[in-house]
Amino acid sequence: MAKITDNYEVMFIINATISEEDTAAIVEKFKALIEANGTLNELQEIGKQRLAYLIDDMPEGYYVLAKFTSAPDFPAELERVLGITENVMRSLITVVED
């Protein structure tokens, strides 16, 4: 029988050169999206960190980690929205094994 929900983690990096208000708006946008489609278990704003390599000629990014539970079809939609959101530099969604 297929699982109804799974546990996931999403890490995304926001452009560190935008204002704090814009950064907070992006974090809030994804927090609301996750809560509307699943259960947000933890949201950790790691903050500005030096990148391992330049992304779009920028040496730093603002890291955010969210742990959530949702239906298996939601991560694909989350990945799509992350990909088209301006100022989101990179993202990665992983399944967390029990």
Secondary structure as UniProt FT lines:
FT   STRAND          6..15
FT   TURN            16..17
FT   HELIX           20..37
FT   STRAND          38..55
FT   TURN            56..57
FT   STRAND          58..70
FT   TURN            72..73
FT   HELIX           74..84
FT   TURN            86..87
FT   STRAND          88..96
//
